């Protein structure tokens, strides 16, 4: 990885506004090839990528992305799926046991493969001058995307990336220092004092000031996240939906 790529990763910011300019086939092919050349469990490549360019398909899926503008404005939407269907079909065609992977272990393997592919695609896209935005809504409404994308058994969407040429390049969001995320040899738990140190810069950032101004009744970002953005009731509701999707898709 060259220094320019490292600089791009260091300066990563989610792009939510795109130029009215298509992503060329040759550029997209490079991104998809990079996605498919990542590390993978047992070299089985337990993922698939759904490419969405058609405006009608974007609009069909928009409600399941909670109508976020970039879900329809981005020239390309890539949906990464944990996929054991293809390998199961291979096993069936080769007189091997295709029933071995209807379990959470298999889903975990395939999810890891899909996430690695998604991150490779993100790095490749940014290195080619595109902007990207991770659409976490793919998990909230997995069952709806299963229907919209006509996914067979043992295929579940786990990551979604909007991408295109950026209309503007936003500043990177405040991140924790890498040394606060890395543990040497064993996990070192966080004391109250250490938590204060870890989150101090983020809590003092301009982004935090803006968020708190928008939520004047709350004291800090932790309260905003748990009481506004990702509430317990919502998490439990969507967890139930995800578990049902995993059962319907044959992983549970």
C-alpha positions in Angstrom: 0.0 0.0 0.0 1.6 3.3 -1.1 1.7 6.5 0.9 -1.1 8.1 -1.1 -3.5 5.3 -0.3 -2.6 5.5 3.4 -3.3 9.3 3.3 -6.7 8.6 1.7 -7.6 6.1 4.5 -6.4 8.6 7.1 -8.6 11.3 5.6 -11.7 9.2 5.0 -15.0 10.9 5.4 -18.5 9.7 4.4 -19.7 11.4 1.2 -23.4 11.9 1.0 -23.7 14.3 -2.0 -22.6 13.2 -5.5 -22.0 14.8 -8.9 -24.5 13.9 -11.6 -21.8 11.8 -13.3 -21.9 8.0 -13.8 -19.2 5.8 -12.5 -17.4 4.4 -15.6 -17.6 0.7 -16.2 -13.8 0.4 -16.2 -13.6 2.2 -12.8 -16.4 0.0 -11.3 -14.7 -3.1 -12.6 -11.5 -2.2 -10.8 -13.4 -1.6 -7.5 -15.3 -4.9 -7.8 -12.0 -6.8 -8.6 -10.4 -5.3 -5.6 -13.4 -6.3 -3.5 -13.2 -9.9 -4.7 -9.5 -10.3 -4.1 -9.5 -9.9 -0.3 -8.9 -12.5 2.4 -11.6 -15.1 2.7 -12.4 -18.1 4.9 -10.9 -21.3 3.4 -10.6 -19.4 0.1 -14.4 -20.1 -0.4 -15.2 -16.5 -1.1 -18.5 -16.7 0.8 -20.0 -13.4 -0.4 -21.8 -11.9 -3.4 -22.1 -8.3 -4.5 -25.3 -6.8 -5.9 -24.6 -3.8 -8.1 -27.5 -1.3 -8.4 -27.4 1.4 -11.0 -31.0 1.5 -12.1 -32.9 4.4 -10.8 -36.1 2.3 -10.4 -34.3 -0.3 -8.3 -32.9 2.5 -6.1 -36.3 4.0 -5.6 -37.7 0.5 -4.8 -35.2 0.0 -2.0 -35.2 3.7 -0.8 -37.9 3.2 1.9 -35.9 0.3 3.4 -32.9 2.7 3.6 -35.2 5.1 5.5 -35.2 7.3 2.4 -31.7 8.6 3.0 -31.0 10.9 0.0 -27.7 9.1 -0.9 -29.6 5.8 -1.4 -31.1 7.2 -4.6 -28.6 10.1 -5.4 -25.5 7.9 -5.6 -24.7 6.6 -9.1 -23.9 3.2 -7.7 -25.1 1.2 -4.7 -23.1 -2.0 -3.8 -24.9 -4.5 -1.5 -22.6 -7.1 0.0 -24.2 -10.4 1.0 -23.1 -13.2 3.2 -23.5 -16.0 0.7 -23.3 -19.7 1.3 -25.8 -20.5 -1.5 -23.2 -20.7 -4.2 -20.8 -22.9 -2.2 -23.8 -25.1 -1.2 -24.7 -25.5 -4.8 -21.1 -26.5 -5.6 -21.3 -29.1 -2.9 -24.5 -30.5 -4.3 -23.0 -30.7 -7.7 -19.9 -32.6 -6.4 -21.6 -35.1 -4.1 -20.4 -33.3 -0.9 -22.4 -32.4 2.2 -24.3 -29.2 1.5 -26.1 -29.4 4.9 -23.0 -28.6 6.9 -23.5 -24.8 6.6 -27.0 -24.1 7.9 -25.8 -22.6 11.1 -24.5 -19.5 12.8 -20.9 -20.5 12.3 -21.4 -20.5 8.6 -23.2 -17.1 8.7 -20.3 -15.7 10.7 -17.7 -16.9 8.2 -19.7 -15.5 5.3 -20.3 -12.2 7.1 -16.6 -11.7 7.7 -15.9 -12.5 4.0 -18.5 -9.9 2.9 -17.2 -7.2 5.2 -13.6 -7.7 4.0 -14.9 -7.4 0.4 -16.8 -4.2 1.3 -13.8 -2.5 2.9 -11.6 -3.4 0.0 -14.2 -1.8 -2.3 -14.3 1.3 -0.2 -10.5 1.7 -0.3 -10.4 1.1 -4.0 -13.2 3.5 -4.7 -11.6 6.3 -2.7 -8.2 5.7 -4.4 -9.9 6.1 -7.7 -11.4 9.5 -6.8 -14.8 8.4 -5.7 -16.6 9.1 -2.4 -18.4 6.5 -0.4 -21.0 6.2 2.3 -21.8 3.1 4.4 -25.5 2.5 4.6 -26.1 0.7 7.9 -29.8 0.4 7.1 -29.1 -2.7 5.1 -29.1 -4.6 8.5 -32.3 -3.0 9.9 -34.4 -4.1 7.0 -32.6 -7.2 5.8 -35.8 -9.1 5.2 -37.0 -6.4 2.8 -33.7 -6.4 0.8 -33.9 -10.2 0.6 -37.2 -9.8 -1.2 -36.2 -6.8 -3.3 -32.9 -8.3 -4.5 -34.4 -11.8 -4.9 -31.9 -13.4 -2.6 -32.1 -17.3 -2.3 -31.7 -19.3 0.9 -28.3 -18.9 2.6 -27.8 -15.4 1.3 -28.2 -12.4 3.7 -27.3 -8.7 3.0 -24.8 -7.4 5.6 -23.2 -4.3 4.1 -24.2 -1.6 1.6 -22.1 1.1 0.1 -23.3 4.2 -1.8 -20.6 5.6 -4.1 -20.0 8.2 -6.8 -17.9 11.2 -7.6 -18.2 13.6 -4.7 -20.0 17.0 -5.1 -18.0 18.1 -2.0 -15.5 16.5 0.2 -16.5 16.8 3.9 -14.0 16.9 6.7 -13.3 13.6 8.5 -15.4 12.9 11.6 -13.6 13.0 14.9 -12.1 9.5 15.6 -10.7 7.9 18.7 -6.9 7.7 18.7 -5.7 4.3 17.3 -3.8 3.7 20.5 -7.1 3.8 22.4 -8.4 0.9 20.3 -5.3 -1.3 20.2 -4.5 -3.8 23.0 -1.1 -5.5 23.3 -1.2 -9.3 24.0 -4.3 -9.2 26.1 -7.4 -6.9 26.5 -6.8 -4.0 28.9 -10.1 -2.9 30.4 -11.0 0.8 30.7 -11.2 2.6 34.0 -13.5 5.6 34.4 -10.5 7.8 34.2 -9.3 6.1 31.0 -12.7 6.5 29.4 -12.5 10.2 30.1 -9.1 10.3 28.4 -10.2 8.2 25.4 -13.3 10.3 24.6 -12.0 13.8 25.6 -11.0 15.0 22.1 -14.2 13.6 20.5 -16.3 15.3 23.1 -14.6 18.6 22.6 -14.9 18.5 18.8 -16.9 20.9 16.7 -19.0 17.9 15.5 -20.0 17.2 19.1 -20.9 20.8 19.7 -23.2 20.7 16.7 -24.8 17.5 17.8 -25.4 18.8 21.3 -26.8 22.0 20.0 -29.4 19.9 18.1 -30.2 18.0 21.2 -30.2 20.7 24.0 -32.1 18.4 26.4 -29.2 15.9 26.5 -25.9 16.2 28.2 -23.5 14.3 26.0 -23.0 12.2 22.8 -23.5 8.9 24.7 -27.0 10.1 25.6 -27.7 11.3 22.0 -26.7 7.9 20.6 -28.6 5.8 23.1 -31.7 8.0 23.4 -32.0 9.4 19.9 -30.1 7.5 17.3 -30.0 3.9 18.3 -32.5 3.3 21.0 -32.9 0.1 22.9 -36.5 -0.5 21.8 -35.5 0.0 18.2 -32.5 -2.3 18.5 -34.6 -5.1 20.1 -37.2 -4.7 17.4 -34.7 -4.9 14.5 -32.9 -7.7 16.3 -36.0 -9.7 16.2 -36.4 -9.0 12.5 -32.8 -10.0 11.8 -33.1 -13.3 13.7 -36.3 -14.1 11.7 -34.4 -13.3 8.5 -31.6 -15.6 9.4 -34.1 -18.4 10.2 -36.0 -17.8 6.9 -32.7 -17.8 5.0 -31.6 -21.1 6.6 -28.8 -20.0 8.9 -30.6 -20.6 12.2 
